[in-house]
Amino acid sequence: MLPNHVMVTGVLAACADLSPLFHGKEIHGFVIKNGFDHNVFVSSALVDMYGKCHDMNSATKVFDEMQNRNTVKWNALISGYIHNFDLVNALKLIPEMLKEGVGLNLITLLTVLPACQDLEDVKLGRSLHGLIVKVGFFDLDDSLANVLIDMYTRFSSNE
């Protein structure tokens, strides 16, 4: 019996958590050989695994080969860059994401707002705050308000 895409996604998540890149690459080969590489969950799990294993070249390559990139896929790549302390490249993805017509979600915002404050990117932080107000994300989650307060507090203490 061959594993299905659900089993492969679980194994990739385990590889991401344990950081055995060699095993992750073996699973990636299995994914390609068995035609799972176009599955939304599997491709996102591959990006996540490579990011957590500190191989952003492979994560980006998998991402670039994806079709119909949605918010979850973008979040996986952004998180990979942040996990690897490459905040500049993580934040560069936000305009690209929006240019492709993909919307930000709560996870995206909670991921990138701390990166804005770490890089002291006041302009992007304020732009994202405006988007949060415009879209009405405050109604969904109070944690955004806490992150924004923390961000503005840091910005004002550095001025």
Backbone bond lengths (Angstrom), bond angles and torsions (degrees), N, CA, C in turn:
res aa  C-N    CA-C-N  psi(-1)  N-CA   C-N-CA  omega(-1)  CA-C   N-CA-C  phi
1 M - - - 1.449 - - 1.528 109.06 -
2 L 1.320 117.27 127.06 1.450 122.06 179.17 1.534 110.41 -87.33
3 P 1.316 115.98 145.67 1.468 119.11 175.89 1.531 110.48 -64.28
4 N 1.333 115.94 150.15 1.459 119.97 175.32 1.526 109.73 -100.30
5 H 1.327 117.18 -178.34 1.466 120.65 -176.06 1.527 112.48 -63.06
6 V 1.312 117.95 -29.79 1.470 120.69 179.00 1.525 109.97 -67.79
7 M 1.321 117.01 -43.58 1.464 120.75 179.03 1.533 110.46 -65.71
8 V 1.324 116.70 -40.60 1.464 120.93 -179.38 1.527 110.20 -64.11
9 T 1.334 116.91 -41.08 1.464 120.75 178.37 1.521 110.55 -61.18
10 G 1.330 117.29 -41.21 1.470 121.37 177.82 1.518 112.61 -64.51
11 V 1.307 116.89 -40.96 1.463 120.84 179.21 1.535 110.04 -66.96
12 L 1.336 117.47 -40.14 1.462 120.40 177.64 1.524 111.18 -63.91
13 A 1.324 116.50 -37.95 1.472 119.72 177.34 1.521 110.22 -63.83
14 A 1.322 117.33 -39.29 1.468 120.50 177.55 1.527 110.61 -65.07
15 C 1.332 116.66 -41.18 1.468 120.16 177.45 1.525 110.26 -62.71
16 A 1.321 116.85 -40.01 1.468 120.65 179.67 1.524 110.74 -63.73
17 D 1.316 116.88 -41.00 1.464 120.47 -178.72 1.517 112.54 -71.39
18 L 1.323 117.03 -31.90 1.463 120.88 -176.94 1.526 112.63 -96.47
19 S 1.313 117.38 -12.35 1.465 124.66 179.63 1.526 116.19 61.21
20 P 1.338 119.03 33.74 1.469 117.59 172.75 1.527 109.94 -89.48
21 L 1.305 116.63 87.56 1.461 121.66 -174.83 1.524 111.95 -56.68
22 F 1.325 117.26 -38.13 1.461 120.36 -179.66 1.528 110.71 -57.41
23 H 1.324 117.49 -46.41 1.467 120.77 179.92 1.528 110.98 -67.83
24 G 1.328 116.01 -37.95 1.451 119.67 177.30 1.520 112.24 -60.59
25 K 1.338 116.12 -40.23 1.467 120.23 178.07 1.531 110.91 -67.00
26 E 1.328 116.82 -36.25 1.468 119.84 175.90 1.528 110.65 -62.52
27 I 1.335 116.14 -42.98 1.462 120.12 178.35 1.527 110.03 -65.24
28 H 1.338 116.78 -37.47 1.462 120.16 177.55 1.530 110.11 -60.44
29 G 1.319 117.11 -42.44 1.466 120.65 176.24 1.520 111.59 -60.25
30 F 1.323 116.78 -42.80 1.464 121.63 177.43 1.531 110.17 -61.51
31 V 1.326 116.14 -41.33 1.461 121.95 -179.91 1.528 110.30 -59.04
32 I 1.327 116.32 -47.60 1.463 120.71 -179.27 1.527 110.19 -65.80
33 K 1.315 116.04 -46.80 1.471 121.32 -177.49 1.532 111.83 -59.78
34 N 1.339 116.23 -34.33 1.462 120.02 -175.31 1.531 113.44 -102.27
35 G 1.331 116.78 9.42 1.458 120.22 172.97 1.513 116.14 75.42
36 F 1.337 117.79 20.51 1.465 120.48 178.72 1.529 112.54 -88.58
37 D 1.329 117.24 -2.81 1.460 120.06 -172.34 1.526 113.55 -68.25
38 H 1.318 119.06 -14.42 1.462 120.83 177.92 1.524 112.00 -99.31
39 N 1.316 117.16 3.17 1.459 120.81 176.98 1.526 109.43 -76.71
40 V 1.320 116.63 130.65 1.467 122.52 -177.32 1.522 111.99 -53.91
41 F 1.310 117.18 -47.06 1.461 121.69 -175.24 1.524 111.31 -70.92
42 V 1.308 116.17 -40.52 1.465 120.53 -179.33 1.530 110.46 -67.69
43 S 1.325 117.24 -45.25 1.465 119.09 -178.41 1.526 111.01 -65.71
44 S 1.317 117.80 -39.02 1.471 120.38 175.93 1.524 110.96 -64.90
45 A 1.324 116.55 -39.48 1.464 120.63 178.26 1.533 111.17 -65.17
46 L 1.334 116.85 -34.73 1.469 120.09 176.66 1.527 110.94 -64.98
47 V 1.330 117.09 -45.24 1.464 120.66 178.12 1.518 109.76 -60.46
48 D 1.319 116.61 -44.93 1.464 121.53 179.28 1.527 111.31 -61.77
49 M 1.321 116.77 -45.44 1.463 121.20 -179.13 1.525 111.14 -61.85
50 Y 1.339 117.04 -47.65 1.464 119.34 -179.91 1.527 111.10 -63.91
51 G 1.312 116.94 -39.82 1.462 120.02 178.33 1.514 112.40 -61.71
52 K 1.321 116.00 -46.31 1.471 119.89 -179.56 1.523 112.51 -70.29
53 C 1.326 116.23 -21.81 1.468 120.64 177.35 1.534 111.43 -93.16
54 H 1.323 117.03 11.18 1.467 123.79 175.09 1.525 113.81 65.57
55 D 1.332 116.48 32.74 1.462 120.79 176.85 1.530 108.14 -120.19
56 M 1.339 115.38 74.97 1.462 119.62 -176.27 1.527 112.52 -71.54
57 N 1.324 118.26 -22.34 1.474 119.35 174.69 1.525 110.10 -61.86
58 S 1.333 116.45 -46.61 1.467 119.73 179.19 1.525 111.19 -69.41
59 A 1.334 117.10 -38.89 1.475 120.35 178.44 1.519 110.27 -59.58
60 T 1.328 116.26 -44.79 1.457 120.97 -179.42 1.525 111.23 -67.39
61 K 1.323 116.46 -38.42 1.463 120.07 178.55 1.531 110.97 -62.91
62 V 1.332 116.42 -45.45 1.469 119.80 178.03 1.526 109.51 -61.65
63 F 1.333 116.20 -44.52 1.462 120.98 -179.93 1.531 111.07 -60.35
64 D 1.325 116.84 -45.38 1.467 120.87 -178.55 1.526 112.58 -62.96
65 E 1.327 116.91 -27.38 1.463 121.46 -179.92 1.525 112.81 -84.90
66 M 1.328 116.95 -8.36 1.464 120.97 -178.41 1.525 110.84 -71.26
67 Q 1.314 114.15 145.46 1.454 120.13 172.66 1.525 107.64 -103.30
68 N 1.318 116.38 153.12 1.466 121.67 176.73 1.527 112.03 51.77
69 R 1.310 115.66 59.42 1.463 120.17 -178.22 1.531 109.68 -69.38
70 N 1.321 115.35 123.82 1.451 120.86 179.82 1.524 110.21 -109.26
71 T 1.317 116.60 -175.98 1.459 121.72 -177.22 1.519 111.73 -60.08
72 V 1.315 117.48 -39.75 1.468 121.14 -178.67 1.527 110.36 -62.59
73 K 1.310 116.89 -42.59 1.465 121.08 179.77 1.526 110.88 -66.04
74 W 1.337 116.45 -43.60 1.465 119.69 177.32 1.520 110.49 -62.71
75 N 1.331 117.14 -42.34 1.462 120.63 179.48 1.527 111.49 -60.40
76 A 1.321 116.66 -37.04 1.469 120.17 179.25 1.526 110.32 -62.65
77 L 1.341 116.90 -43.16 1.462 119.99 -179.81 1.529 111.19 -69.73
78 I 1.329 117.04 -44.03 1.466 120.93 178.22 1.520 110.55 -59.27
79 S 1.314 116.69 -45.45 1.473 120.99 179.00 1.516 111.75 -62.08
80 G 1.334 116.43 -36.26 1.460 120.13 177.75 1.515 111.70 -61.44
81 Y 1.320 116.02 -45.71 1.467 119.24 178.20 1.525 111.28 -63.38
82 I 1.312 116.41 -42.05 1.471 119.45 179.64 1.526 110.19 -66.27
83 H 1.319 117.56 -40.26 1.470 121.65 177.68 1.534 110.93 -59.36
84 N 1.323 115.79 -30.71 1.464 121.49 -179.89 1.523 112.68 -96.07
85 F 1.323 116.60 14.87 1.464 123.77 176.86 1.524 113.18 59.59
86 D 1.327 116.67 26.85 1.457 121.68 176.22 1.534 107.23 -103.09
87 L 1.328 114.86 71.59 1.456 121.25 -173.88 1.528 112.02 -67.27
88 V 1.315 116.90 -33.59 1.465 120.32 -179.21 1.524 110.57 -61.20
89 N 1.326 116.93 -49.79 1.462 119.67 179.79 1.524 112.01 -68.35
90 A 1.315 117.52 -32.27 1.465 120.35 176.43 1.526 110.22 -61.36
91 L 1.331 116.23 -46.05 1.466 119.94 -177.91 1.524 112.47 -72.63
92 K 1.330 117.55 -26.67 1.465 120.66 176.65 1.528 111.45 -65.18
93 L 1.332 116.80 -22.31 1.464 120.37 -177.97 1.529 112.87 -74.34
94 I 1.341 117.28 -22.95 1.468 119.88 -176.80 1.539 111.11 -61.46
95 P 1.338 119.54 -51.75 1.472 118.29 177.78 1.534 112.96 -61.35
96 E 1.334 116.81 -36.27 1.473 120.08 178.05 1.523 110.53 -63.18
97 M 1.326 115.33 -42.64 1.463 121.85 179.90 1.533 109.82 -60.54
98 L 1.321 116.00 -47.74 1.458 120.90 -179.21 1.531 111.14 -66.89
99 K 1.335 116.64 -36.21 1.469 121.11 178.62 1.527 110.89 -62.87
100 E 1.341 116.41 -33.41 1.470 120.56 177.64 1.520 111.89 -78.02
101 G 1.324 116.75 -2.98 1.461 120.00 179.67 1.515 114.07 83.00
102 V 1.324 116.48 16.29 1.458 120.99 179.00 1.524 107.82 -95.43
103 G 1.307 116.54 127.62 1.453 120.93 -177.85 1.517 112.78 -82.57
104 L 1.305 115.04 154.40 1.460 121.46 174.63 1.520 108.17 -80.69
105 N 1.315 116.37 149.98 1.455 119.53 173.46 1.524 109.02 -122.23
106 L 1.303 116.07 -176.43 1.460 121.32 -177.15 1.521 111.41 -57.81
107 I 1.317 117.77 -41.55 1.462 122.09 179.91 1.526 110.32 -62.76
108 T 1.335 116.61 -43.50 1.466 119.86 178.85 1.520 110.24 -57.63
109 L 1.317 115.81 -49.29 1.467 120.71 -176.59 1.520 112.03 -64.35
110 L 1.327 116.55 -43.68 1.470 119.67 179.89 1.527 111.32 -67.50
111 T 1.319 117.23 -21.41 1.458 121.67 178.38 1.524 111.64 -83.45
112 V 1.336 117.17 -43.34 1.463 119.41 -172.10 1.525 114.64 -88.88
113 L 1.318 118.79 -26.23 1.472 119.02 -179.12 1.532 112.11 -60.06
114 P 1.338 119.63 -44.12 1.470 118.07 175.67 1.535 112.70 -62.11
115 A 1.332 117.32 -32.16 1.469 119.92 177.02 1.526 110.01 -66.44
116 C 1.333 117.36 -37.66 1.474 120.76 176.53 1.522 110.20 -59.54
117 Q 1.326 115.72 -44.46 1.466 117.77 -178.27 1.518 111.22 -70.96
118 D 1.321 118.17 -35.34 1.468 119.58 178.58 1.520 111.62 -65.63
119 L 1.326 116.82 -35.16 1.467 120.87 179.64 1.530 112.23 -91.63
120 E 1.321 115.23 -0.87 1.464 121.63 -177.94 1.523 111.17 56.05
121 D 1.334 115.79 40.36 1.458 122.12 178.52 1.532 108.29 -89.78
122 V 1.332 115.17 80.86 1.459 122.16 -176.26 1.525 110.64 -61.69
123 K 1.319 116.65 -41.78 1.463 120.95 -176.88 1.535 111.44 -60.09
124 L 1.329 116.70 -49.88 1.467 119.42 179.91 1.528 110.29 -66.82
125 G 1.317 117.32 -40.46 1.462 120.18 178.48 1.520 111.80 -58.06
126 R 1.333 116.78 -44.14 1.472 120.99 178.77 1.527 111.04 -68.01
127 S 1.324 116.72 -38.11 1.472 119.75 177.78 1.529 110.80 -62.38
128 L 1.333 115.67 -43.73 1.461 119.13 178.96 1.528 110.61 -66.47
129 H 1.322 117.41 -36.71 1.462 121.13 176.31 1.535 109.52 -60.30
130 G 1.328 116.84 -44.60 1.462 120.50 177.17 1.521 112.00 -59.91
131 L 1.318 116.32 -41.58 1.461 120.55 178.10 1.533 110.99 -63.99
132 I 1.327 116.05 -40.21 1.469 120.57 179.19 1.528 110.07 -60.37
133 V 1.318 116.22 -44.24 1.464 120.59 179.84 1.525 110.15 -66.72
134 K 1.337 116.43 -45.86 1.468 122.01 -177.98 1.520 111.97 -59.70
135 V 1.327 116.04 -44.81 1.463 120.59 -175.69 1.534 111.43 -82.09
136 G 1.312 117.36 -22.62 1.460 120.35 179.14 1.510 114.23 87.85
137 F 1.338 117.06 30.12 1.465 120.48 -179.48 1.525 112.61 -65.01
138 F 1.337 117.90 -23.45 1.473 119.73 -179.53 1.518 111.04 -59.28
139 D 1.330 116.39 -30.86 1.456 119.97 179.53 1.524 111.78 -69.04
140 L 1.319 117.03 -21.07 1.460 121.49 -177.09 1.522 113.52 -88.19
141 D 1.333 116.50 -34.78 1.461 117.72 -170.54 1.523 111.41 -156.97
142 D 1.329 116.06 123.16 1.464 121.00 178.46 1.528 112.39 -71.40
143 S 1.331 117.95 -19.53 1.462 119.67 -178.20 1.527 111.55 -63.97
144 L 1.329 117.91 -26.07 1.470 120.14 176.42 1.525 110.51 -63.64
145 A 1.318 116.66 -40.67 1.465 119.66 178.45 1.523 109.97 -61.58
146 N 1.323 117.08 -41.86 1.465 120.70 179.29 1.524 111.81 -63.48
147 V 1.329 116.78 -41.68 1.464 120.69 179.57 1.528 110.15 -66.20
148 L 1.330 116.91 -40.70 1.463 120.01 178.60 1.526 111.66 -65.25
149 I 1.316 117.23 -42.06 1.472 120.48 177.65 1.522 109.72 -60.18
150 D 1.322 116.23 -45.42 1.463 120.33 178.58 1.530 110.71 -61.30
151 M 1.341 116.79 -43.19 1.457 121.08 -179.17 1.531 110.62 -62.30
152 Y 1.322 117.40 -49.69 1.474 119.99 -178.93 1.523 112.05 -66.36
153 T 1.323 116.95 -33.34 1.464 120.07 176.62 1.522 110.11 -62.97
154 R 1.326 116.29 -43.49 1.473 119.90 178.43 1.509 111.85 -66.47
155 F 1.349 115.71 -41.39 1.458 119.12 178.65 1.521 110.81 -60.37
156 S 1.330 116.96 -45.10 1.469 119.96 -176.54 1.540 111.58 -71.00
157 S 1.325 117.47 -30.01 1.467 119.36 179.78 1.533 111.45 -75.38
158 N 1.333 116.75 -17.77 1.473 119.90 178.96 1.519 112.54 -93.36
159 E 1.322 117.61 -3.88 1.468 120.55 -178.90 1.500 112.04 -87.83
